[in-house]
Amino acid sequence: MAARAADTMTGALNERVRSLQVTDTRTGLPIEIPVVLLGAPDGVSVEFDVLHDDRDYLRYTIVHCDASWRPTAISEPEYVDGFNEAVVEDYAYSEATSVPYTHYRLDFPAPGLEPKISGNYLLRVYPENEPDDVWAQVRLMVSEQVAGVSADLSSRTDVDYNEAHQQLSLTVDVERAGVADPFNDLIVAVQQNGRYDSEVAVRHPLRASRTSAVYEHLPELVFDAGNEYRRFETVNVNYPGMGVENISWAEPYYHFTLAVDEPRAEAQYAYDSTQSGRFMVRSQGAADSRVQADYAVVHFGLAMDEMPGAMVFIDGDLTSRRFDAEALMHYNPDTGLYERAMLLKQGSYNYQYLVVPPGARRGTTAPVEGDFYPTRNEYTVKVYHRAPGARYDRLIAVAMIR
């Protein structure tokens, strides 16, 4: 399944590419925010598998984008120090797995491919000599971190009081950022739990001074509270882990059938410590899970009456946060369940169910998960500066609010 180079869809774009993650270069752990500091030596890594028992010769490039993730008209020499193409040289074959694959890792920035300016970047991976056949695309950010962000997160919102919403109030300090007009020249983008469907962009603060901008009592900064993410573990092929009902083998895959999920909208809220939709590759007893964890078919089931016209999706990093066929649940009238089977690498996973009403582009937690004001959510705040006449959006600050 090829992808045009002009596409801005992110995640795995080839059916053989799996387990795509942005990780910490030093620890190998999933990273909270895919951001690097402009000019700093430390960066992030992009890791993924290709379901193939031999090496594919892959390369990658970066594309500079505006605050809305649309490619800018800036030429490559203006935003890349070096040659804007690098070889994916770090690879390893799977070991003693029923599903053969090759694991790849690349670092960003890399020697000879370093960003000159801040902003949003798409990193594209493609086969050698076929740059238009994009196999994977990742959103990365390069920040100057010259602005300060302070925030208050409250369940006492302009919509309701300790019920179903959370509201952010933000103050952006731009004294060191070279912003002449904080009221008109800033764009503040906020997303909840890594979900791009939930991202909002605020073009003007409530008020501003010469050195700061205050964003409060703005309807864009009121979010559905949602619920804690659900969890399951497939770390052992012999014993059911958390959330797993049973394990079976049917050539060529292990099959993990999860315990049937129930809607939680009418249930009482229960706190749980989760990773806000991320996953961790892990196989019990493996010396290196990156190449020793196996792939298995995971069967999801949601016991809920059919919702005519609405679509139910599995949300989390396991589906690249996309509303596509891979994440779409299908209602089975024979079982009375919404069902989906998905090929996933062994590990610990977070997920939730989002409902997309007819004609909507944003998922909602209310019908299945419910909205509970104490829910522990993560809010990523990105501050862009676009001065009059400027040709790109500087990224001057990124912050995580909990």
SULDAQUI-V373614 format. One record per residue. N is the residue number from 0. SS is DSSP state (H for helix, E for strand, C for the rest). PHI is phi in whole degrees, -180 to 180 (999 if undefined). Layout:
# SULDAQUI-V373614
n = [N | N]
ss = [SS | SS]
phi = [PHI | PHI]
This chain:
# SULDAQUI-V373614
n = [0 | 1 | 2 | 3 | 4 | 5 | 6 | 7 | 8 | 9 | 10 | 11 | 12 | 13 | 14 | 15 | 16 | 17 | 18 | 19 | 20 | 21 | 22 | 23 | 24 | 25 | 26 | 27 | 28 | 29 | 30 | 31 | 32 | 33 | 34 | 35 | 36 | 37 | 38 | 39 | 40 | 41 | 42 | 43 | 44 | 45 | 46 | 47 | 48 | 49 | 50 | 51 | 52 | 53 | 54 | 55 | 56 | 57 | 58 | 59 | 60 | 61 | 62 | 63 | 64 | 65 | 66 | 67 | 68 | 69 | 70 | 71 | 72 | 73 | 74 | 75 | 76 | 77 | 78 | 79 | 80 | 81 | 82 | 83 | 84 | 85 | 86 | 87 | 88 | 89 | 90 | 91 | 92 | 93 | 94 | 95 | 96 | 97 | 98 | 99 | 100 | 101 | 102 | 103 | 104 | 105 | 106 | 107 | 108 | 109 | 110 | 111 | 112 | 113 | 114 | 115 | 116 | 117 | 118 | 119 | 120 | 121 | 122 | 123 | 124 | 125 | 126 | 127 | 128 | 129 | 130 | 131 | 132 | 133 | 134 | 135 | 136 | 137 | 138 | 139 | 140 | 141 | 142 | 143 | 144 | 145 | 146 | 147 | 148 | 149 | 150 | 151 | 152 | 153 | 154 | 155 | 156 | 157 | 158 | 159 | 160 | 161 | 162 | 163 | 164 | 165 | 166 | 167 | 168 | 169 | 170 | 171 | 172 | 173 | 174 | 175 | 176 | 177 | 178 | 179 | 180 | 181 | 182 | 183 | 184 | 185 | 186 | 187 | 188 | 189 | 190 | 191 | 192 | 193 | 194 | 195 | 196 | 197 | 198 | 199 | 200 | 201 | 202 | 203 | 204 | 205 | 206 | 207 | 208 | 209 | 210 | 211 | 212 | 213 | 214 | 215 | 216 | 217 | 218 | 219 | 220 | 221 | 222 | 223 | 224 | 225 | 226 | 227 | 228 | 229 | 230 | 231 | 232 | 233 | 234 | 235 | 236 | 237 | 238 | 239 | 240 | 241 | 242 | 243 | 244 | 245 | 246 | 247 | 248 | 249 | 250 | 251 | 252 | 253 | 254 | 255 | 256 | 257 | 258 | 259 | 260 | 261 | 262 | 263 | 264 | 265 | 266 | 267 | 268 | 269 | 270 | 271 | 272 | 273 | 274 | 275 | 276 | 277 | 278 | 279 | 280 | 281 | 282 | 283 | 284 | 285 | 286 | 287 | 288 | 289 | 290 | 291 | 292 | 293 | 294 | 295 | 296 | 297 | 298 | 299 | 300 | 301 | 302 | 303 | 304 | 305 | 306 | 307 | 308 | 309 | 310 | 311 | 312 | 313 | 314 | 315 | 316 | 317 | 318 | 319 | 320 | 321 | 322 | 323 | 324 | 325 | 326 | 327 | 328 | 329 | 330 | 331 | 332 | 333 | 334 | 335 | 336 | 337 | 338 | 339 | 340 | 341 | 342 | 343 | 344 | 345 | 346 | 347 | 348 | 349 | 350 | 351 | 352 | 353 | 354 | 355 | 356 | 357 | 358 | 359 | 360 | 361 | 362 | 363 | 364 | 365 | 366 | 367 | 368 | 369 | 370 | 371 | 372 | 373 | 374 | 375 | 376 | 377 | 378 | 379 | 380 | 381 | 382 | 383 | 384 | 385 | 386 | 387 | 388 | 389 | 390 | 391 | 392 | 393 | 394 | 395 | 396 | 397 | 398 | 399 | 400 | 401]
ss = [C | C | C | C | C | C | C | C | C | C | E | E | C | C | C | C | E | E | E | E | E | E | E | E | C | C | C | C | C | E | C | C | C | C | E | E | E | C | C | C | C | C | C | E | E | E | E | E | E | E | C | C | C | C | C | C | C | E | E | E | E | E | E | E | E | C | C | C | C | C | E | C | C | C | C | H | H | H | H | E | E | E | C | C | C | E | E | C | C | E | E | E | E | C | C | C | C | C | C | C | C | E | E | E | E | E | E | E | C | E | C | C | E | E | E | C | C | C | E | E | E | E | E | E | E | E | E | C | C | C | C | C | C | E | E | E | E | E | E | E | E | E | E | C | C | C | C | E | E | E | E | E | E | E | C | E | C | C | C | C | E | C | C | C | E | E | E | E | E | E | E | E | E | C | C | C | C | C | C | C | C | C | C | C | C | E | E | E | E | E | E | E | C | C | C | H | H | H | C | E | E | E | C | C | C | C | E | E | C | C | C | E | E | E | E | C | C | C | H | H | H | E | E | E | C | C | C | C | C | E | E | E | E | C | C | C | C | C | C | C | C | C | C | E | E | E | E | E | E | E | C | C | E | E | E | E | E | E | C | C | E | E | C | C | C | C | C | C | C | C | C | C | C | C | C | C | C | C | E | E | E | C | C | C | C | C | C | C | H | H | H | H | C | C | E | E | E | E | E | E | E | E | E | C | C | C | C | C | C | C | E | E | E | E | E | C | H | H | H | C | C | C | C | C | C | C | C | E | C | E | E | E | C | C | C | C | E | E | E | E | E | E | E | E | E | C | E | E | E | E | E | E | E | E | E | E | C | C | C | C | C | C | C | E | C | C | C | C | C | C | C | C | C | C | C | C | C | C | E | E | E | E | E | E | E | C | C | C | C | C | C | C | C | E | E | E | E | E | E | E | E | C]
phi = [999 | -84 | -129 | -73 | -63 | -80 | -65 | -112 | -64 | -112 | 105 | -76 | -113 | -126 | -64 | -88 | -87 | -138 | 55 | -74 | -144 | -101 | -125 | -74 | -58 | -81 | -102 | 78 | -87 | -56 | -95 | -70 | -127 | -78 | -132 | -126 | -87 | -57 | 84 | -83 | -74 | -85 | -140 | -126 | -118 | -114 | -124 | -165 | -113 | -121 | -74 | -165 | -90 | -139 | -77 | -100 | -86 | -117 | -132 | -145 | -144 | -125 | -128 | -77 | -130 | -86 | -64 | -98 | 67 | -98 | -55 | -87 | -89 | -69 | -75 | -57 | -62 | -81 | -118 | -122 | -94 | 121 | -101 | -82 | -167 | -140 | -91 | -82 | -97 | -90 | -146 | -153 | -85 | -65 | -121 | 56 | -107 | -71 | -109 | -74 | -155 | -118 | -95 | -122 | -144 | -135 | -110 | -138 | -68 | -127 | -55 | 87 | -142 | -128 | -72 | -90 | -129 | -80 | 132 | -89 | -136 | -97 | -102 | -114 | -111 | -153 | -67 | -53 | 71 | -132 | -64 | -85 | -98 | -77 | -90 | -153 | -141 | -125 | -90 | -126 | -126 | -119 | -113 | -85 | 49 | -109 | -116 | -104 | -124 | -118 | -147 | -131 | -112 | -136 | -94 | -93 | -101 | -76 | -101 | -153 | -122 | 51 | -129 | -124 | -136 | -132 | -130 | -100 | -122 | -127 | -127 | -111 | -96 | -113 | -59 | -98 | -97 | 69 | -101 | -80 | -133 | -61 | -72 | -109 | -105 | -110 | -125 | -111 | -107 | -132 | -132 | -103 | 55 | 73 | -89 | -74 | -70 | -95 | -69 | -123 | -123 | -106 | -91 | -140 | -78 | -68 | -155 | -152 | -118 | -67 | -120 | -153 | -134 | -116 | -117 | -149 | 55 | -110 | -61 | -64 | -98 | -103 | -120 | -58 | -72 | 67 | -145 | -63 | -67 | -81 | -137 | -152 | -133 | -123 | -77 | -133 | -83 | -103 | -132 | -62 | -96 | -53 | 78 | -100 | -84 | -159 | -126 | -141 | -123 | -141 | -40 | -105 | -124 | -75 | -125 | -107 | -97 | -77 | -59 | -62 | -83 | -112 | -59 | -116 | -62 | -101 | -83 | -82 | -63 | -133 | -68 | -148 | -89 | -125 | -107 | 54 | 100 | -85 | -137 | -127 | -70 | -161 | -126 | -61 | 87 | -79 | -75 | -144 | -65 | -59 | -119 | -108 | -73 | -95 | -101 | -144 | -87 | -106 | -106 | -99 | -143 | -123 | -82 | -156 | -63 | -62 | -109 | -56 | 88 | -87 | -114 | -111 | -122 | -87 | -111 | 153 | -64 | -64 | -113 | 58 | 60 | -108 | -97 | -132 | -62 | -66 | -100 | -77 | -85 | -118 | -81 | -109 | -65 | -71 | -101 | 71 | -123 | -81 | -131 | -161 | -112 | -141 | -84 | -133 | -77 | -55 | 166 | -111 | -126 | -109 | -160 | -150 | -107 | -113 | -108 | -110 | -66 | -55 | 80 | -90 | -117 | -116 | -79 | -127 | -86 | -56 | -65 | -108 | -83 | 84 | -125 | -129 | -60 | -78 | -54 | -89 | -107 | -110 | -121 | -94 | -110 | -122 | -113 | -111 | -120 | -127 | -75 | -55 | 86 | -71 | -103 | -156 | -93 | -68 | -101 | -103 | -166 | -135 | -142 | -110 | -115 | -125]
